[in-house]
């Protein structure tokens, strides 16, 4: 599979707050954006933001959750991107999208969904993206063989999405250079400290609402 084939999923928090997660099938590259509703305009704007920061072109989108099938399909039609649907995703863990299951995001009861909260939450997601994609290795499923009721799964060697992207022959030399340059500028300890600060700010804003 070439990079650019992404699964898109959605998780509802409290009230009318949703987080959209996209995961690239070839590299595991993960992006999250939170929105205050699931209207076509909000979903489309969130996917646009994600599309701009993806390190390679989006070729195909698979919608996992039927809640956002129509707005995602409309986005794909407008941008001439292939689209299909799936009943489930291999990137779900315990019923939650992989990017959310491995994130650092907080106590959902505290999130009311005000504009200031969403701004902080999405700033956290951008920082979390750097950690997830450049510093968190993961394994990907190579094969699954079923024998009766038992299934045997084989996985590849753990690697970060960044590493998988720069080793993939389809990713352009220019995109690989941008990825490597970005990686060289990142300080994971500083990113974690900033996430901690923003998380405390978000808790403070939520408690005031």
C-alpha positions as CSV (number, residue, x, y, z in Angstrom):
1,X,0.0,0.0,0.0
2,X,1.3,3.5,-0.9
3,X,1.2,6.3,1.6
4,X,-1.9,8.5,1.3
5,X,-4.5,5.8,1.9
6,X,-6.1,7.0,5.1
7,X,-8.8,5.8,7.5
8,X,-10.9,8.6,9.0
9,X,-12.8,8.0,12.2
10,X,-14.7,10.2,14.8
11,X,-15.1,10.0,18.5
12,X,-17.8,11.9,20.4
13,X,-16.8,13.5,23.7
14,X,-19.3,15.2,26.0
15,X,-22.0,17.5,24.7
16,X,-21.4,18.3,21.0
17,X,-17.6,17.8,20.9
18,X,-16.1,15.4,18.4
19,X,-12.5,14.5,17.6
20,X,-11.7,13.4,14.0
21,X,-8.7,11.0,13.6
22,X,-7.0,10.2,10.4
23,X,-4.4,7.4,10.1
24,X,-2.4,6.5,7.0
25,X,-2.4,2.8,6.3
26,X,1.2,2.6,5.0
27,X,3.0,4.6,7.6
28,X,0.6,4.9,10.5
29,X,0.9,8.7,10.3
30,X,-1.8,10.1,12.6
31,X,-3.5,13.4,12.9
32,X,-6.4,14.6,15.2
33,X,-8.6,17.6,15.2
34,X,-11.5,18.5,17.5
35,X,-14.6,20.3,16.4
36,X,-17.7,21.7,18.1
37,X,-20.3,19.6,16.2
38,X,-20.4,17.4,13.1
39,X,-21.8,19.6,10.4
40,X,-20.5,19.2,6.9
41,X,-18.7,22.6,7.2
42,X,-16.9,21.7,10.5
43,X,-15.9,18.2,9.3
44,X,-14.7,19.5,5.9
45,X,-12.7,22.3,7.6
46,X,-11.1,19.8,10.0
47,X,-10.1,17.5,7.1
48,X,-8.7,20.4,5.2
49,X,-6.5,21.3,8.2
50,X,-5.3,17.7,8.4
51,X,-4.7,17.5,4.6
52,X,-2.5,20.5,4.7
53,X,-0.1,19.0,7.2
54,X,0.0,15.5,5.8
55,X,3.6,14.8,4.5
56,X,2.3,13.2,1.3
57,X,-0.8,13.6,-0.9
58,X,-4.1,11.9,0.2
59,X,-5.0,9.4,-2.5
60,X,-8.0,7.5,-0.9
61,X,-10.1,8.0,2.2
62,X,-11.9,5.2,4.0
63,X,-14.7,6.3,6.4
64,X,-14.9,4.1,9.4
65,X,-17.8,5.7,11.3
66,X,-21.1,6.3,9.4
67,X,-21.7,9.5,11.4
68,X,-19.4,11.3,9.0
69,X,-19.8,9.3,5.9
70,X,-21.7,12.0,3.9
71,X,-19.4,15.0,4.8
72,X,-16.3,13.0,4.1
73,X,-17.7,11.7,0.8
74,X,-18.5,15.3,-0.2
75,X,-15.0,16.4,0.7
76,X,-13.5,13.6,-1.4
77,X,-15.7,14.4,-4.4
78,X,-14.8,18.1,-4.3
79,X,-11.1,17.3,-4.2
80,X,-11.2,14.3,-6.5
81,X,-10.0,11.9,-3.9
82,X,-11.2,8.3,-3.9
83,X,-13.5,7.3,-1.1
84,X,-14.9,4.1,0.4
85,X,-16.3,2.9,3.7
86,X,-15.4,0.2,6.2
87,X,-17.4,-1.5,9.0
88,X,-14.3,-1.4,11.3
89,X,-10.7,-0.2,11.3
90,X,-7.5,-2.1,12.2
91,X,-6.4,1.1,13.9
92,X,-9.1,1.0,16.6
93,X,-8.0,0.0,20.1
94,X,-10.7,-0.9,22.6
95,X,-13.3,0.8,20.4
96,X,-11.4,4.0,20.1
97,X,-9.3,5.3,17.2
98,X,-5.6,4.5,17.6
99,X,-4.6,8.1,17.7
100,X,-7.0,8.8,20.5
101,X,-6.1,5.7,22.4
102,X,-2.4,6.6,22.5
103,X,-2.9,10.3,23.1
104,X,-2.5,12.3,26.3
105,X,-5.9,14.0,26.2
106,X,-7.5,14.5,29.4
107,X,-10.6,14.1,31.5
108,X,-13.5,14.4,29.0
109,X,-15.9,15.5,31.7
110,X,-14.0,18.8,31.8
111,X,-14.5,19.7,28.2
112,X,-17.5,21.9,27.5
113,X,-16.6,22.9,23.9
114,X,-16.2,26.6,24.1
115,X,-14.1,28.2,21.4
116,X,-11.2,28.8,23.8
117,X,-11.3,25.2,24.8
118,X,-11.3,23.9,21.3
119,X,-8.4,26.2,20.4
120,X,-6.3,24.8,23.3
121,X,-7.4,21.2,22.5
122,X,-6.3,21.5,18.9
123,X,-3.0,23.1,19.9
124,X,-2.4,20.0,22.0
125,X,-3.3,17.7,19.1
126,X,-0.7,19.4,16.9
127,X,2.0,18.9,19.5
128,X,0.8,15.3,20.1
129,X,1.1,14.7,16.3
130,X,4.8,15.5,16.5
131,X,5.3,13.0,19.3
132,X,3.2,10.3,17.7
133,X,4.6,10.6,14.2
134,X,8.3,11.3,15.0
135,X,9.0,9.5,18.2
136,X,6.5,6.7,18.9
137,X,7.4,3.5,17.1
138,X,4.6,1.0,16.4
139,X,4.2,-2.4,14.7
140,X,2.0,-3.0,11.8
141,X,0.1,-6.2,10.9
142,X,1.8,-8.1,8.0
143,X,-0.5,-11.1,7.9
144,X,-3.4,-12.9,9.6
145,X,-3.9,-16.6,9.3
146,X,-7.0,-18.2,10.8
147,X,-7.0,-21.9,11.8
148,X,-10.5,-22.8,13.2
149,X,-11.3,-20.4,16.0
150,X,-7.6,-19.3,16.4
151,X,-6.0,-16.5,14.4
152,X,-2.2,-16.1,14.1
153,X,-1.0,-12.6,13.4
154,X,2.4,-11.5,12.2
155,X,3.8,-8.0,12.7
156,X,6.7,-6.1,11.3
157,X,9.5,-4.5,13.2
158,X,8.4,-1.4,15.2
159,X,9.1,1.9,13.5
160,X,7.8,5.5,13.7
161,X,5.5,6.9,11.0
162,X,8.3,9.3,10.1
163,X,10.8,6.5,9.6
164,X,8.3,4.5,7.6
165,X,7.6,7.5,5.4
166,X,11.3,8.3,4.6
167,X,12.0,4.6,3.8
168,X,9.0,4.3,1.4
169,X,9.9,4.5,-2.3
170,X,6.7,6.4,-3.2
171,X,7.4,9.4,-0.9
172,X,9.3,12.0,-2.9
173,X,12.8,13.1,-2.1
174,X,11.6,16.6,-1.4
175,X,9.0,15.3,1.1
176,X,11.6,13.1,2.8
177,X,13.9,16.1,3.2
178,X,11.1,18.1,4.8
179,X,10.4,15.3,7.2
180,X,14.0,14.8,8.2
181,X,14.5,18.6,8.6
182,X,11.4,18.8,10.9
183,X,12.6,15.8,12.9
184,X,16.0,17.5,13.5
185,X,14.2,20.5,15.0
186,X,12.0,18.7,17.5
187,X,12.7,18.2,21.2
188,X,10.4,15.5,22.6
189,X,10.9,16.6,26.2
190,X,10.0,20.2,25.4
191,X,7.0,19.0,23.5
192,X,5.8,17.0,26.5
193,X,6.3,20.0,28.8
194,X,4.3,22.2,26.5
195,X,1.5,19.6,26.3
196,X,1.4,19.5,30.1
197,X,1.2,23.2,30.3
198,X,-1.6,23.5,27.7
199,X,-3.5,20.6,29.4
200,X,-3.5,22.5,32.7
201,X,-4.6,25.6,30.9
202,X,-7.5,23.7,29.3
203,X,-8.5,22.3,32.7
204,X,-8.4,25.9,34.1
205,X,-10.6,27.2,31.3
206,X,-13.0,24.4,31.6
207,X,-13.4,24.9,35.4
208,X,-14.3,28.6,34.8
209,X,-17.0,27.8,32.2
